[in-house]
């Protein structure tokens, strides 16, 4: 962070409080002070005393305090001349003020914040190129976006867990979008395959489960060819998670590229879905199918409409399966032994499932 920002505040604060004020860094070095002669001095023992006390310390006629609200940031500390109540109060006000300034600075200049703004469409496309040059960002590098949704609260914060798994902050960016939802933007090589992204997601799920006893589901985007594509990639990963909740509930990793017809159904207006169902099924016919019948249908589809294979998997005689399929034809008007009608039935079931479990779109 530029110490010139701190220095400009010190000058104005000196005029207000009438005392010497300044800032020390993580090494105890004075990096900004209303008395220019003190800049560069080493304040021995101050960092140790602050670490021991937790937030505030009085040493050598000065009151020191970590910056930030409630002293939550120990990278920098502010000091005010004096050991009285006025010095304590002034140091508190100055700590909160500088903490806010520091956060705003990092938000403006931090790469992770920059990526987050791109993903959430909070930055103009023309500004992406300008900002990427300021931050020395490779704008054309390939990246993959993974959204990791934690299923329940864990002993450790989800952000800390994932940041520990991907400590390379120069190429891997862990971004928090909510308390339980994190985004991993990972830079990849030119020959990177989407299958590798799926393997990465699977390994994350396994590590979270075995080492942290945390359950998570992950949505995986397609490859992003440049920074400006991150917004699109983020939406893909989010859609993968949302569609997975409806059609692939047993899976922990859902790739946008593998969503198939579920992705198409997800984009349809609900009114159109209702009309489609009314046209495909006789009134009340779908609701009249019991669980056993629906299981029969699912197994029949999974075995590529092969009666012999499906009956073997269901542990029933071939004629029993044929009887059930005929019963379905009489109820719904669709013969599942005919490919076209089977496809119609399959899509209709997916549409019905979508309407029942419709996710909230963003």
HUCORCOR-V586787 format. One record per residue. RES is the residue in one letter. SS is DSSP state (alpha for helix, beta for strand, coil for the rest). PHI is phi in whole degrees, 0 to 359 (none if undefined). NEAR is the number of other ideal C-beta (glycine too) atoms within 12 Angstrom. Layout:
BEGIN
res->RES ss->SS phi->PHI near->NEAR
res->RES ss->SS phi->PHI near->NEAR
END
This chain:
BEGIN
res->X ss->coil phi->none near->27
res->X ss->coil phi->289 near->16
res->X ss->alpha phi->287 near->25
res->X ss->alpha phi->296 near->16
res->X ss->alpha phi->293 near->26
res->X ss->alpha phi->299 near->37
res->X ss->alpha phi->297 near->27
res->X ss->alpha phi->295 near->17
res->X ss->alpha phi->289 near->34
res->X ss->alpha phi->299 near->37
res->X ss->alpha phi->299 near->21
res->X ss->alpha phi->289 near->18
res->X ss->alpha phi->292 near->32
res->X ss->alpha phi->302 near->25
res->X ss->alpha phi->291 near->13
res->X ss->alpha phi->277 near->18
res->X ss->alpha phi->271 near->31
res->X ss->coil phi->72 near->15
res->X ss->coil phi->223 near->30
res->X ss->coil phi->288 near->34
res->X ss->beta phi->228 near->41
res->X ss->beta phi->192 near->45
res->X ss->beta phi->224 near->48
res->X ss->beta phi->246 near->41
res->X ss->coil phi->267 near->30
res->X ss->coil phi->293 near->20
res->X ss->coil phi->260 near->18
res->X ss->coil phi->82 near->28
res->X ss->beta phi->268 near->23
res->X ss->beta phi->288 near->34
res->X ss->beta phi->255 near->32
res->X ss->beta phi->204 near->40
res->X ss->beta phi->198 near->32
res->X ss->coil phi->291 near->32
res->X ss->coil phi->259 near->21
res->X ss->alpha phi->304 near->16
res->X ss->alpha phi->294 near->11
res->X ss->alpha phi->273 near->26
res->X ss->coil phi->296 near->24
res->X ss->coil phi->100 near->19
res->X ss->coil phi->293 near->25
res->X ss->beta phi->255 near->16
res->X ss->coil phi->263 near->32
res->X ss->coil phi->295 near->15
res->X ss->coil phi->85 near->19
res->X ss->alpha phi->292 near->36
res->X ss->alpha phi->298 near->26
res->X ss->alpha phi->295 near->17
res->X ss->alpha phi->292 near->26
res->X ss->alpha phi->295 near->34
res->X ss->alpha phi->297 near->19
res->X ss->alpha phi->288 near->14
res->X ss->alpha phi->282 near->21
res->X ss->coil phi->105 near->15
res->X ss->coil phi->204 near->28
res->X ss->beta phi->225 near->30
res->X ss->beta phi->211 near->32
res->X ss->beta phi->242 near->24
res->X ss->beta phi->218 near->25
res->X ss->coil phi->57 near->19
res->X ss->coil phi->83 near->16
res->X ss->beta phi->233 near->37
res->X ss->beta phi->255 near->39
res->X ss->beta phi->250 near->45
res->X ss->beta phi->207 near->44
res->X ss->beta phi->299 near->38
res->X ss->coil phi->280 near->42
res->X ss->coil phi->99 near->26
res->X ss->alpha phi->295 near->19
res->X ss->alpha phi->62 near->16
res->X ss->alpha phi->61 near->27
res->X ss->coil phi->276 near->18
res->X ss->coil phi->244 near->28
res->X ss->coil phi->257 near->26
res->X ss->coil phi->287 near->25
res->X ss->coil phi->235 near->41
res->X ss->beta phi->224 near->46
res->X ss->beta phi->260 near->52
res->X ss->beta phi->226 near->51
res->X ss->beta phi->230 near->40
res->X ss->beta phi->297 near->31
res->X ss->coil phi->115 near->23
res->X ss->coil phi->233 near->21
res->X ss->coil phi->268 near->17
res->X ss->alpha phi->298 near->13
res->X ss->alpha phi->294 near->18
res->X ss->alpha phi->295 near->30
res->X ss->alpha phi->295 near->27
res->X ss->alpha phi->294 near->19
res->X ss->alpha phi->297 near->31
res->X ss->alpha phi->294 near->40
res->X ss->alpha phi->295 near->28
res->X ss->alpha phi->296 near->25
res->X ss->alpha phi->294 near->41
res->X ss->alpha phi->297 near->39
res->X ss->alpha phi->295 near->25
res->X ss->alpha phi->297 near->29
res->X ss->alpha phi->292 near->42
res->X ss->alpha phi->298 near->33
res->X ss->alpha phi->295 near->20
res->X ss->alpha phi->297 near->33
res->X ss->alpha phi->297 near->34
res->X ss->alpha phi->296 near->24
res->X ss->alpha phi->295 near->16
res->X ss->alpha phi->296 near->22
res->X ss->alpha phi->294 near->23
res->X ss->alpha phi->296 near->18
res->X ss->alpha phi->282 near->20
res->X ss->alpha phi->249 near->20
res->X ss->coil phi->279 near->23
res->X ss->alpha phi->293 near->29
res->X ss->alpha phi->298 near->29
res->X ss->alpha phi->296 near->24
res->X ss->alpha phi->298 near->33
res->X ss->alpha phi->296 near->41
res->X ss->alpha phi->299 near->26
res->X ss->alpha phi->296 near->28
res->X ss->alpha phi->293 near->39
res->X ss->alpha phi->299 near->36
res->X ss->coil phi->267 near->19
res->X ss->coil phi->59 near->18
res->X ss->coil phi->260 near->19
res->X ss->coil phi->217 near->24
res->X ss->coil phi->290 near->14
res->X ss->alpha phi->306 near->21
res->X ss->alpha phi->293 near->10
res->X ss->alpha phi->282 near->19
res->X ss->alpha phi->298 near->28
res->X ss->alpha phi->294 near->20
res->X ss->alpha phi->296 near->16
res->X ss->alpha phi->293 near->27
res->X ss->alpha phi->296 near->26
res->X ss->alpha phi->290 near->14
res->X ss->alpha phi->298 near->16
res->X ss->coil phi->266 near->26
res->X ss->coil phi->57 near->12
res->X ss->coil phi->263 near->30
res->X ss->coil phi->282 near->19
res->X ss->coil phi->288 near->27
res->X ss->coil phi->260 near->17
res->X ss->coil phi->293 near->26
res->X ss->coil phi->280 near->30
res->X ss->beta phi->217 near->39
res->X ss->beta phi->237 near->43
res->X ss->beta phi->246 near->49
res->X ss->beta phi->240 near->50
res->X ss->beta phi->255 near->44
res->X ss->beta phi->254 near->47
res->X ss->beta phi->253 near->36
res->X ss->beta phi->283 near->34
res->X ss->coil phi->281 near->22
res->X ss->coil phi->207 near->17
res->X ss->coil phi->293 near->15
res->X ss->coil phi->242 near->24
res->X ss->coil phi->296 near->13
res->X ss->coil phi->262 near->18
res->X ss->coil phi->293 near->19
res->X ss->alpha phi->308 near->35
res->X ss->alpha phi->297 near->26
res->X ss->alpha phi->295 near->19
res->X ss->alpha phi->298 near->30
res->X ss->alpha phi->291 near->37
res->X ss->alpha phi->296 near->22
res->X ss->alpha phi->292 near->20
res->X ss->alpha phi->282 near->29
res->X ss->coil phi->230 near->29
res->X ss->coil phi->282 near->14
res->X ss->coil phi->284 near->15
res->X ss->coil phi->287 near->18
res->X ss->coil phi->278 near->16
res->X ss->coil phi->230 near->22
res->X ss->beta phi->242 near->29
res->X ss->beta phi->240 near->37
res->X ss->beta phi->262 near->34
res->X ss->beta phi->232 near->36
res->X ss->beta phi->268 near->24
res->X ss->coil phi->249 near->29
res->X ss->coil phi->196 near->16
res->X ss->coil phi->299 near->14
res->X ss->coil phi->249 near->24
res->X ss->beta phi->247 near->29
res->X ss->beta phi->236 near->39
res->X ss->beta phi->241 near->41
res->X ss->beta phi->248 near->44
res->X ss->beta phi->255 near->43
res->X ss->beta phi->245 near->38
res->X ss->beta phi->285 near->30
res->X ss->coil phi->230 near->28
res->X ss->coil phi->280 near->14
res->X ss->coil phi->296 near->12
res->X ss->coil phi->263 near->10
res->X ss->coil phi->292 near->22
res->X ss->coil phi->252 near->18
res->X ss->alpha phi->297 near->28
res->X ss->alpha phi->297 near->18
res->X ss->alpha phi->291 near->21
res->X ss->alpha phi->294 near->38
res->X ss->alpha phi->294 near->29
res->X ss->alpha phi->296 near->20
res->X ss->alpha phi->298 near->29
res->X ss->alpha phi->298 near->39
res->X ss->alpha phi->298 near->24
res->X ss->alpha phi->292 near->22
res->X ss->alpha phi->295 near->40
res->X ss->alpha phi->301 near->32
res->X ss->alpha phi->294 near->20
res->X ss->alpha phi->295 near->22
res->X ss->alpha phi->299 near->32
res->X ss->alpha phi->287 near->22
res->X ss->alpha phi->277 near->12
res->X ss->alpha phi->263 near->17
res->X ss->coil phi->240 near->27
res->X ss->coil phi->53 near->17
res->X ss->coil phi->245 near->31
res->X ss->coil phi->262 near->22
res->X ss->beta phi->213 near->36
res->X ss->beta phi->240 near->37
res->X ss->beta phi->230 near->44
res->X ss->beta phi->258 near->47
res->X ss->beta phi->243 near->44
res->X ss->coil phi->275 near->42
res->X ss->coil phi->277 near->33
res->X ss->coil phi->290 near->33
res->X ss->beta phi->262 near->36
res->X ss->coil phi->275 near->21
res->X ss->coil phi->204 near->23
res->X ss->alpha phi->302 near->37
res->X ss->alpha phi->294 near->29
res->X ss->alpha phi->272 near->28
res->X ss->alpha phi->296 near->42
res->X ss->alpha phi->299 near->31
res->X ss->alpha phi->295 near->25
res->X ss->alpha phi->297 near->39
res->X ss->alpha phi->298 near->41
res->X ss->alpha phi->297 near->30
res->X ss->alpha phi->298 near->35
res->X ss->alpha phi->297 near->47
res->X ss->alpha phi->294 near->37
res->X ss->alpha phi->297 near->36
res->X ss->alpha phi->303 near->44
res->X ss->alpha phi->295 near->44
res->X ss->alpha phi->294 near->33
res->X ss->alpha phi->292 near->37
res->X ss->alpha phi->298 near->34
res->X ss->alpha phi->298 near->30
res->X ss->alpha phi->267 near->31
res->X ss->alpha phi->254 near->34
res->X ss->coil phi->228 near->27
res->X ss->coil phi->295 near->16
res->X ss->coil phi->275 near->10
res->X ss->coil phi->266 near->25
res->X ss->coil phi->265 near->31
res->X ss->beta phi->239 near->35
res->X ss->beta phi->235 near->42
res->X ss->beta phi->260 near->39
res->X ss->alpha phi->303 near->39
res->X ss->alpha phi->291 near->25
res->X ss->alpha phi->251 near->27
res->X ss->coil phi->288 near->31
res->X ss->coil phi->61 near->20
res->X ss->alpha phi->291 near->22
res->X ss->alpha phi->300 near->33
res->X ss->alpha phi->295 near->28
res->X ss->alpha phi->293 near->18
res->X ss->alpha phi->298 near->33
res->X ss->alpha phi->301 near->36
res->X ss->coil phi->275 near->18
res->X ss->coil phi->280 near->23
res->X ss->coil phi->295 near->16
res->X ss->alpha phi->297 near->20
res->X ss->alpha phi->297 near->11
res->X ss->alpha phi->293 near->17
res->X ss->alpha phi->296 near->27
res->X ss->alpha phi->297 near->19
res->X ss->alpha phi->297 near->16
res->X ss->alpha phi->300 near->24
res->X ss->alpha phi->296 near->32
res->X ss->alpha phi->294 near->19
res->X ss->alpha phi->283 near->17
res->X ss->alpha phi->280 near->26
res->X ss->coil phi->253 near->28
res->X ss->coil phi->294 near->19
res->X ss->coil phi->303 near->14
res->X ss->coil phi->81 near->12
res->X ss->coil phi->291 near->23
res->X ss->coil phi->293 near->29
res->X ss->coil phi->293 near->16
res->X ss->coil phi->280 near->16
res->X ss->coil phi->281 near->29
res->X ss->coil phi->278 near->15
res->X ss->alpha phi->298 near->9
res->X ss->alpha phi->298 near->17
res->X ss->alpha phi->294 near->30
res->X ss->alpha phi->294 near->25
res->X ss->alpha phi->295 near->20
res->X ss->alpha phi->300 near->31
res->X ss->alpha phi->299 near->34
res->X ss->alpha phi->299 near->23
res->X ss->alpha phi->295 near->27
res->X ss->alpha phi->297 near->34
res->X ss->alpha phi->293 near->26
res->X ss->alpha phi->297 near->16
res->X ss->coil phi->255 near->21
res->X ss->coil phi->56 near->17
res->X ss->coil phi->63 near->25
res->X ss->coil phi->269 near->20
res->X ss->alpha phi->297 near->27
res->X ss->alpha phi->296 near->18
res->X ss->alpha phi->294 near->17
res->X ss->alpha phi->294 near->31
res->X ss->alpha phi->294 near->23
res->X ss->alpha phi->295 near->17
res->X ss->alpha phi->292 near->21
res->X ss->alpha phi->274 near->27
res->X ss->coil phi->60 near->13
res->X ss->coil phi->231 near->22
res->X ss->coil phi->291 near->15
res->X ss->alpha phi->303 near->19
res->X ss->alpha phi->295 near->13
res->X ss->alpha phi->295 near->19
res->X ss->alpha phi->295 near->33
res->X ss->alpha phi->299 near->23
res->X ss->alpha phi->298 near->18
res->X ss->alpha phi->296 near->31
res->X ss->alpha phi->295 near->34
res->X ss->alpha phi->293 near->20
res->X ss->alpha phi->298 near->23
res->X ss->alpha phi->296 near->33
res->X ss->alpha phi->297 near->24
res->X ss->alpha phi->293 near->17
res->X ss->alpha phi->283 near->26
res->X ss->alpha phi->259 near->31
res->X ss->coil phi->86 near->20
res->X ss->coil phi->243 near->32
res->X ss->coil phi->265 near->23
res->X ss->coil phi->288 near->40
res->X ss->coil phi->281 near->24
res->X ss->coil phi->266 near->16
res->X ss->alpha phi->303 near->15
res->X ss->alpha phi->301 near->14
res->X ss->alpha phi->289 near->22
res->X ss->alpha phi->294 near->28
res->X ss->alpha phi->297 near->19
res->X ss->alpha phi->301 near->23
res->X ss->alpha phi->296 near->37
res->X ss->alpha phi->299 near->30
res->X ss->alpha phi->296 near->29
res->X ss->alpha phi->297 near->34
res->X ss->alpha phi->297 near->36
res->X ss->alpha phi->293 near->33
res->X ss->alpha phi->296 near->35
res->X ss->alpha phi->298 near->29
res->X ss->alpha phi->296 near->28
res->X ss->alpha phi->297 near->33
res->X ss->alpha phi->295 near->26
res->X ss->alpha phi->287 near->18
res->X ss->coil phi->249 near->21
res->X ss->coil phi->304 near->22
res->X ss->coil phi->283 near->25
res->X ss->coil phi->279 near->10
res->X ss->coil phi->279 near->18
res->X ss->coil phi->258 near->19
END
